[in-house]
């Protein structure tokens, strides 16, 4: 949003999230393979030129995950109000006029929801989003203290005798403030509550006392604004996100079998006509082309599957590329920088790493190929391994077009097998084999009398 006063987005991500029972920051917990915080960043990026993330607990891990983000440190976790106060000097220096604030544990929020909230907030000095729930649970309660006055009372501080039965209207954790209001009100926050923290929500009451324009922005019962505070809530959010992503994909022509068991990252791109069977997991920046087939019990991460490729059941692919007409699996493992070319075959219990398997080539079973370049129409026999690591360095194996590698062969890199050459089964090849040659390394077979036993 480039029109109007300069806005900044602030994400509150400093908390540990003790109910998650993890040493990781809460916002690092994942849904469909992506951290919660990533979803919030994605939603805000189209709307704000300036985005600041307030981190505290586990800040180093956040900086490592998002090295280009603008972080503001909250050295002591003294509450959400204190967190925003830590950002105030940066906001003033950047000449920000209006500040949008959202919790980092709201992974279902999207750009359109934020844009609608900002539009409805208009020029209010303080606007805050509310939800209406049948059960307010542990969320902050919105209390109407007069005809046009409100307060937000945290659940642990809620006094039934004073405020009566909760209405079900809760704080959704999304706000917009004029910077002038923040400069005056943040220093007035106190921590005289059961948590001993400085609550951001107290700005609602303080703003009205100081004569600022304050109003709630009702958002119905939209689950997209719900925060995550426990593993159970995380699982529920993931189910909602999975259903939404899969429904969108099927509307666009992707065929999902047992869609409730198919998990697809929002970062993945699945073309219409692709066919995926659950259970299946597709994470990261994966791409699956039209008419490609991914069978059940597969996991793909940051991998490209071109049109008309087939990934058979129980295969695990990461950071690799499979070209059209290729068949992978079942029970195959493709590690980073593996490339399976057109019409190539990777069979059961075959592992490739940093290896190019050329067009029409086959490695059908029980094989490891690492740091290798394999040409066209090569046959790799069962039990073949490329010995690419000597304990200190890694070396490359080259197998040229049309070569035939017999079963139970060890190719000790660096080594080249020339075009149309044959390697005899059971060989340990330590020297390069010229084109059109037979490479074989075996001791002479001995037959000795069997030792008799008593």
C-alpha positions in Angstrom: 0.0 0.0 0.0 1.9 3.0 -1.3 -0.8 5.7 -1.1 -1.4 7.8 2.0 0.8 8.2 5.1 3.9 6.0 5.3 2.9 2.7 7.0 5.1 0.1 8.7 4.3 -3.4 9.6 5.5 -4.8 12.9 5.4 -8.5 13.8 5.5 -9.6 17.4 7.7 -12.7 17.5 9.7 -12.4 20.8 7.9 -15.0 22.9 8.9 -18.5 23.7 5.5 -20.0 23.7 5.8 -22.2 26.8 2.7 -24.2 26.1 4.4 -25.5 22.9 6.9 -27.3 25.2 9.8 -26.7 22.8 13.2 -25.1 23.0 12.5 -23.4 19.7 10.7 -20.1 19.4 7.0 -20.6 19.0 7.0 -18.8 15.6 9.5 -21.4 14.3 7.0 -24.3 14.6 5.9 -25.4 11.2 2.6 -25.9 9.3 3.0 -27.9 6.1 6.7 -27.6 6.3 6.9 -23.8 6.7 7.4 -21.8 10.0 4.4 -19.9 11.3 6.3 -16.7 11.0 6.9 -17.2 7.3 3.1 -17.2 6.6 2.8 -13.8 8.4 5.7 -12.4 6.5 4.2 -13.6 3.2 0.9 -11.9 4.0 2.5 -8.6 4.8 5.1 -8.4 2.1 2.7 -7.1 -0.7 1.4 -4.4 1.6 4.3 -2.8 3.4 7.7 -1.5 2.3 8.9 -1.5 5.9 8.4 -4.7 7.9 10.0 -5.1 11.4 10.1 -8.3 13.3 10.5 -8.0 17.1 12.4 -11.0 18.3 13.6 -12.0 21.7 13.7 -15.6 22.7 15.7 -17.6 20.1 16.5 -14.4 18.1 19.6 -15.9 16.6 17.7 -18.8 15.1 15.2 -16.3 13.6 18.0 -14.3 12.1 19.6 -17.4 10.6 16.3 -18.4 9.0 15.4 -14.9 7.7 18.8 -13.2 7.1 17.4 -10.3 5.1 14.7 -9.4 7.6 14.7 -6.3 9.8 14.8 -7.5 13.4 14.4 -5.4 16.5 15.6 -7.1 19.7 13.5 -7.3 22.9 16.2 -8.3 25.3 13.8 -9.0 28.1 10.4 -10.6 27.5 8.4 -8.1 29.5 5.2 -8.3 27.4 3.7 -7.2 24.1 3.6 -3.5 25.1 7.3 -3.6 26.1 8.0 -5.3 22.7 6.4 -2.5 20.8 8.2 0.1 22.9 11.5 -1.5 21.8 10.5 -0.7 18.2 9.5 2.9 18.9 13.0 4.5 18.3 13.3 2.7 14.9 9.8 3.7 13.9 10.4 7.4 14.8 13.8 7.4 13.0 12.1 6.0 9.8 9.4 8.7 9.9 6.6 6.2 10.0 3.2 7.7 10.4 1.0 4.6 11.0 2.0 1.3 12.5 0.3 -2.0 11.8 0.9 -4.6 14.5 0.2 -8.4 14.3 1.2 -11.4 16.3 3.6 -13.8 14.6 1.6 -16.8 15.6 -1.3 -16.2 13.2 -0.3 -18.4 10.2 -3.7 -18.3 8.4 -3.8 -14.5 8.0 -3.6 -13.4 4.3 -3.0 -10.1 2.5 -6.6 -9.5 1.7 -7.7 -9.8 5.3 -5.0 -7.3 6.4 -5.9 -4.9 3.6 -9.5 -5.0 4.5 -8.7 -4.3 8.2 -6.5 -1.3 7.2 -9.2 0.1 4.9 -11.8 -0.1 7.7 -9.4 1.3 10.3 -9.2 4.5 8.1 -7.6 7.4 10.1 -8.4 6.0 13.6 -5.7 6.7 16.1 -6.1 3.1 17.4 -7.9 0.3 15.7 -8.0 -3.3 16.9 -9.5 -6.4 15.3 -12.0 -8.5 17.2 -13.5 -12.0 16.7 -16.7 -13.5 18.1 -16.3 -17.0 19.4 -18.7 -19.3 21.3 -15.8 -20.0 23.7 -13.3 -17.2 24.3 -10.9 -19.8 25.8 -7.6 -18.1 26.7 -7.9 -15.1 24.4 -8.2 -11.6 25.7 -11.8 -10.5 26.3 -13.2 -7.4 24.7 -15.2 -5.5 27.3 -17.5 -2.6 26.5 -17.2 -0.1 29.3 -19.6 2.4 27.8 -21.6 3.2 24.7 -18.5 4.0 22.7 -15.7 2.8 24.9 -13.9 -0.5 25.1 -11.2 -2.4 27.0 -9.3 -5.6 26.4 -8.9 -7.8 29.5 -6.5 -10.7 29.4 -8.1 -14.0 30.3 -6.0 -14.5 33.5 -7.0 -11.0 34.7 -10.7 -11.3 33.9 -12.9 -10.6 36.9 -16.3 -12.1 36.5 -17.7 -10.2 39.4 -16.6 -6.9 37.8 -17.2 -7.6 34.1 -19.9 -10.4 34.1 -20.1 -13.3 31.8 -17.8 -12.9 28.7 -19.7 -12.0 25.5 -17.4 -14.2 23.3 -15.9 -11.1 21.6 -12.1 -11.5 21.8 -9.0 -9.7 20.8 -7.7 -11.0 17.5 -4.2 -9.7 17.9 -4.2 -7.3 14.9 -3.9 -3.5 15.4 -3.1 -0.2 13.7 -1.8 2.8 15.6 -0.9 6.4 14.7 2.7 6.9 15.7 1.8 10.0 17.7 -0.5 7.9 19.9 2.2 5.3 20.5 4.7 8.0 21.4 2.4 9.3 24.1 0.8 6.1 25.3 3.6 3.5 25.4 5.5 5.2 28.3 2.2 5.1 30.3 1.9 1.4 30.3 2.1 -0.4 33.7 2.7 -4.0 34.6 0.2 -4.2 37.6 -1.4 -7.4 36.4 -1.1 -11.1 37.3 1.6 -11.7 34.6 3.7 -8.7 35.7 3.9 -7.7 32.0 3.3 -4.6 30.0 0.3 -5.4 27.9 -0.1 -3.9 24.4 -3.9 -4.3 24.9 -3.9 -1.7 27.7 -3.3 0.9 24.9 -7.0 0.6 24.1 -8.1 2.0 27.5 -5.3 4.5 27.7 -6.0 5.8 24.2 -9.6 6.6 25.1 -8.6 8.2 28.4 -6.3 10.6 26.4 -8.9 11.4 23.9 -7.6 9.5 20.9 -10.1 8.0 18.4 -10.3 4.3 19.2 -12.6 1.6 17.8 -12.8 -2.2 17.2 -12.9 -3.7 13.8 -15.2 -6.7 14.0 -14.0 -9.6 11.9 -16.8 -12.1 12.7 -15.6 -15.6 13.5 -12.9 -15.8 10.8 -10.4 -18.5 11.9 -7.7 -16.9 9.9 -7.0 -14.5 12.7 -6.7 -17.2 15.4 -3.4 -17.5 17.1 -1.5 -20.7 17.9 -0.7 -21.4 21.6 -0.5 -25.2 21.8 0.4 -28.3 19.7 -3.4 -29.0 19.5 -4.1 -25.6 18.1 -1.2 -25.9 15.7 -2.6 -29.2 14.4 -6.0 -27.6 13.9 -4.6 -24.7 12.0 -2.6 -27.1 9.8 -5.8 -29.0 9.0 -7.6 -25.8 8.0 -4.6 -24.7 5.8 -4.3 -28.1 4.2 -8.0 -28.2 3.3 -7.9 -24.7 1.8 -4.8 -25.4 -0.3 -6.1 -28.7 -1.6 -9.5 -27.3 -2.4 -7.9 -24.5 -4.4 -5.7 -27.0 -6.3 -8.6 -29.3 -7.1 -10.6 -26.3 -8.4 -7.7 -25.6 -10.7 -7.6 -29.1 -12.1 -5.1 -31.0 -9.9 -6.3 -34.5 -9.1 -5.8 -35.4 -5.4 -6.7 -38.9 -4.2 -7.5 -38.9 -0.5 -7.0 -35.2 -0.3 -7.3 -35.1 3.5 -4.0 -37.1 3.7 -2.1 -34.9 1.1 0.0 -32.1 2.6 1.2 -29.5 0.2 3.3 -26.4 1.1 1.8 -23.1 0.0 5.2 -22.4 -1.6 4.8 -25.4 -3.9 3.4 -25.1 -7.5 1.3 -27.9 -8.8 0.1 -27.6 -12.4 -3.4 -28.6 -13.5 -3.5 -32.3 -14.6 -1.0 -33.5 -12.0 -2.1 -36.5 -10.1 -1.2 -37.0 -6.4 -2.2 -39.8 -4.1 -2.3 -39.6 -0.3 -0.8 -40.0 2.1 1.8 -37.8 0.5 3.9 -34.7 1.6 5.1 -32.0 -0.8 7.1 -29.3 0.9 9.2 -26.2 0.1 9.6 -24.8 -3.4 8.6 -28.0 -5.1 7.2 -28.0 -8.7 5.0 -30.7 -10.2 4.2 -30.5 -13.9 1.0 -31.3 -15.7 0.2 -35.1 -16.0 3.0 -36.0 -13.6 2.0 -38.7 -11.1 3.1 -38.9 -7.5 1.9 -42.1 -5.8 1.2 -42.6 -2.1 3.6 -42.5 0.8 6.1 -40.2 -1.0 7.8 -37.1 0.5 9.1 -34.3 -1.8 11.0 -31.2 -0.7 12.3 -28.5 -2.9 12.1 -30.8 -6.0 11.0 -30.4 -9.6 8.9 -33.1 -11.2 8.3 -32.4 -14.9 5.3 -33.4 -16.9 4.7 -37.1 -17.5 7.2 -38.2 -14.8 6.1 -40.9 -12.4 7.2 -41.1 -8.8 6.2 -44.4 -7.3 5.2 -45.1 -3.7 7.5 -44.8 -0.7 10.1 -42.5 -2.5 11.9 -39.6 -0.8 13.1 -36.7 -3.0 14.9 -33.6 -1.8 16.5 -30.8 -3.9 16.3 -32.9 -7.1 14.9 -32.8 -10.6 13.0 -35.5 -12.5 12.5 -35.0 -16.2 9.5 -36.1 -18.3 9.0 -39.8 -18.9 11.3 -40.8 -16.1 10.2 -43.3 -13.4 11.5 -43.1 -9.8 10.8 -45.8 -7.2 9.3 -47.4 -5.4 11.5 -47.0 -2.3 14.0 -44.6 -4.1 15.9 -41.8 -2.5 17.0 -38.8 -4.5 19.2 -36.4 -2.5 20.2 -32.8 -3.4 21.4 -32.1 -6.9 20.3 -35.4 -8.3 18.9 -35.1 -11.8 17.0 -37.9 -13.6 16.8 -37.2 -17.3 14.1 -38.1 -19.8 12.9 -41.7 -19.8 15.6 -42.7 -17.2 14.7 -45.3 -14.5 15.5 -45.3 -10.8 14.3 -48.4 -9.1 13.8 -49.7 -5.6 16.3 -49.0 -2.9 18.4 -46.8 -5.2 20.0 -43.6 -3.8 21.4 -40.7 -5.8 23.2 -37.7 -4.6 24.7 -34.9 -6.8 24.4 -37.2 -9.8 23.0 -36.9 -13.3 21.4 -40.0 -14.7 21.3 -39.5 -18.4 18.3 -40.1 -20.8 17.2 -43.7 -21.1 19.7 -44.9 -18.4 18.7 -47.3 -15.7 19.6 -48.0 -12.1 16.9 -50.5 -11.2 17.8 -51.7 -7.7 20.1 -51.7 -4.7 22.5 -49.0 -5.8 24.2 -45.9 -4.6 25.4 -43.2 -7.1 27.1 -40.2 -5.6 29.0 -37.3 -7.3 28.5 -39.0 -10.7 27.8 -38.0 -14.3 26.1 -40.8 -16.2 25.5 -40.7 -19.9 22.7 -42.0 -22.1 21.4 -45.6 -22.2 23.7 -46.7 -19.4 22.7 -49.8 -17.4 23.7 -49.9 -13.8 23.6 -53.4 -12.3 22.2 -54.2 -8.8 24.6 -53.5 -5.9 26.7 -50.9 -7.8 28.2 -48.2 -5.7 30.3 -45.2 -6.6 33.0 -44.8 -3.9 33.1 -41.0 -4.0 34.6 -40.2 -0.6 38.1 -41.1 0.7 37.5 -39.8 4.2 38.6 -36.2 3.4 37.6 -35.3 -0.2 34.9 -36.3 -2.6 35.6 -37.3 -6.2 33.6 -37.7 -9.4 32.7 -40.8 -11.3 31.9 -40.5 -15.1 30.1 -43.2 -17.0 29.8 -42.5 -20.6 27.0 -43.4 -23.1 26.0 -47.0 -23.6 28.2 -48.4 -20.8 27.1 -51.5 -18.9 28.0 -51.8 -15.2 27.7 -55.4 -13.9 26.2 -56.2 -10.6 28.0 -55.7 -7.3 30.5 -53.3 -8.8 32.5 -50.7 -6.9 33.7 -47.7 -8.9 36.5 -46.0 -6.9 36.5 -42.3 -7.9 38.0 -40.4 -9.6 37.3 -42.8 -12.4 35.8 -42.8 -15.9 34.1 -45.7 -17.7 34.3 -45.1 -21.4 31.5 -45.2 -24.0 30.0 -48.6 -24.7 32.4 -50.3 -22.2 31.4 -53.2 -19.9 32.4 -53.7 -16.3 32.3 -57.3 -15.2 30.1 -58.2 -12.2 31.9 -58.1 -8.8 34.7 -55.8 -9.9 36.4 -53.1 -8.0 37.4 -50.5 -10.6 40.2 -48.1 -9.5 41.5 -47.1 -12.9 39.6 -45.5 -15.9 38.3 -47.9 -18.5 38.7 -46.8 -22.2 35.7 -46.8 -24.6 34.6 -50.1 -26.1 36.5 -52.1 -23.5 35.9 -54.8 -20.9 36.9 -53.8 -17.3 37.1 -56.7 -14.9 38.9 -57.2 -11.6 38.6 -60.5 -9.8 40.9 -63.0 -8.1 41.0 -66.4 -9.7 38.2 -68.7 -8.3 39.5 -71.4 -6.0 37.7 -74.7 -5.2 38.9 -76.4 -2.1 37.8 -79.5 -0.3 35.1 -78.8 2.3 36.3 -79.2 5.8 34.4 -81.9 7.6 32.8 -81.3 10.9 32.1 -83.8 13.6 
